[in-house]
Amino acid sequence: MLTEERKTIVKTTKLPEYLAYCRSYIWPSIRTAGGQILCVVGGVIGTPKTHLVQMTHFEKFDDLKTSQGAWSTDRSEFIENETVSILQTISSRPKDIIPPEDRRPFYGLRKFYISPSNIKEFVECSQDGIWPRIEKMGASIIGMWTTLSSTTPTEITLLTGYNSLSHWEETRFDSLNLNELSNQIWDREEALRKRRNEITINTSVAFMESVEF
């Protein structure tokens, strides 16, 4: 299963017009080609709102190739720059179908850089140590990926949905009320989070708002 990560920098005055164009022409064409749009987000914290990221999931490589026809028209009147990465799933997410109840109005798009030899352990630390607690608090893990091409260090992408900026802040490990957590949950997450931090070379996050697609 493959996911296309498309980063588009839209001209400042062209954002509403560009989104209308996507809704009318590009996104319907992608769905016809077999793509499932996981999210379209614009910057809130860390990037401007005109910096869009679209994550589109494909079951087959041929569907991904077919979908490129949707982007083949000249969109230079709308955009300043655009880059694309092809990602592969490395965890239990994304789900085959993202149900409406899993979607959120805001997303944290986090990048991690790790040694390629630590991918399996990194995923285990995330899935078993961190995700259960934050999903219990109402966050939604949409997906975790790495690049299809092998690199050193390896880039990991994590997309997590939140209800608001304050919700995101509440789920942070250093903001927790320890009295509300069982010792077992605390100890397990603390150990696995510590290990994930140890094997992370670098990390960054952008807090972004969902765009209706």
N, C-alpha and C positions, 0 to 999 in steps of 0.2 A: 504494500500500500504506500502510495506516494502523496506528498503534499507540496503544492507550489506556494512559496512565500513570495509575494509580489509587493515590492516597496515602491510607491509612486509619490513623487513630490509634485503637488499640483500648484499652478500659479495662484497667487494670493486671491485674486479677484474671480477666479474661475471655478472655485470649489463647488458651489451649488449647481452650476451648469454641468460640470463634469459628472457629478453624482447622478444627475438626471439622465445624462447620456448613458451611463453605466446601467441604470435601472431599465432603460428602454431597449438597449441593444446588447451590451456586453454580457451582463449577468444571465439573461435568458438563454443566450447562445452557449454559455459555459454549462448551464444545467442540461441543455439539449445534448451536449457532447458527453455527458455522464459525470460532470464535476459536482461535488457537494461543497458549497461555499460555507466554510466553518465560521468565518467572521470577516468583517471589514471594519477597521478601526482607524481613528484619527487621534493625533497626539493631544494629551492634556498636560501631563508632566513629563519632561524629558525630551519631548519633540513637539513642534507646532501642529496645530490641527490640520494643516494642509499636507502633512506627511501621513499618507495612508499606508496601511498594511492590509493586504488581503491574503487569507489562508484558504486554499481550495484543495480539497481531498479527492483523490482519484483511486479507484480500485485497480485500474489497468493503465499501463504506460501508453497504450494506443489512444485511450481517452484523453490523456493529458496532451498528447500531440495534436489530436483533433481540436481540442479546446483553444489552441493557439490561434486558430482562425478568428476567434472573437476579438483578439488584440491586434490583428494585422492591419487595421485601418490606421491612418495617420492621425494621432491625437496630439500633435505638437501644439495646437492652439490652446490646449488645456494644461499640459504638463511640462515641467522643467527637466525632470530626470526620472528614470525608472530602472530598477534592477530586479532580477529574479533569481531565486535559489530553489533547487529541487531538494526536498527533505524526505527522509525515510523515518517511519515510525519505529521507536525503540521501547515503547512501554505499552501498557494496556489501554492507553488513550491515544488518539481519539476513538470513540465508539464508532461502530459501523454507521449508525445514524445518530445525529445529535438531537435529542428531543427538546422541545421548546422549554421545558422546565430547567434544562441545563444551561440555557443562555442567560447572560447577564448584561446590564447596560454599560459596564466598564470591564476592562481587561488589563492585566499586568502581562506585558510581553518581556520575558526575561531571557537573557543570553548568559550561558556559562561556557567557560573554556577549560577543558580538562585534557589529560592524557588519553589517547585512544584506548590504552590498556585498562582504563578505569570506567568505561562506559557501563558495563553490567553492574558494577557496584554502585555507581552513581544513581542508576535507575532504581535499584533496590532500596537505597537510602531514601529516595524521594517517595516511592510508592508505599513502602512499608512504614516509614517513620514520620513523614511530614503530611502527605496528602490526607490520611484518615482524619486527622484533627481539623485541618482547615476546611475540609468538606463538611464535617459535622457542624462547623460554624457558618455554613451557608455559601462558601466559595465553591467554584466549579472548575475542576481540571479539564480543560478542553483537549490538550494534547502535549506530548513531548516528542521531540524529533532530533535527529542529527542530520548533517548534510549527506547527500548521496555519495559525494566524492570524499575520500579519506584525506584528512589533513592532520597535522600536528602543530599546535594543539587542536583538538576536536571541538567544534562549536555545537552546543546543545541549546535548543530553543524550547521554552516552556511557556504555554499560554494558559492563564488562569483567570476565570471570571469572578467579578465582585459586584455587589449591589451599589456601592458608592465608594468615594475616597475614604470616608471614615471606616467603612467596612473593611477595606484593604488594610488600613492601619490597625484595626482591632485584631486581625488574624496574624499579625506579625508576632513572632516568637517572643521578642523582648517586650511586648506590650501585654502579655497574658497575666490574668489573675490566677496565680497558682492554686488558690483555694478552690477554683472551679474545675481543676484537672485532677484526675486520679493519679496516684503515684506511678502506676504502671504506664499510663499514657505518657506522662511527663518523662519518666526515665528512658523509655524506648525512643521517643522523639529526640530527646536531648542527646542521646548517644549517636543516633543515626545522623542527625543534623550536624553534630560535631564532625563526624567522619566525612560527610559530604563537603563541609567547609574545608577540611584538610586536603581533599583531592581536587578542589576547585582552584584553578590558577588565577582566574579573573571572572568577574560577573558584572552585569549592568541590567537595568530595568527601565522600561518606559511604561507609564500609566496612561492608558488610552481609552477613548470613548467609542462605543459601538455606533456604527452607521447602519441605518435601515437598508437592507438589501433584499 
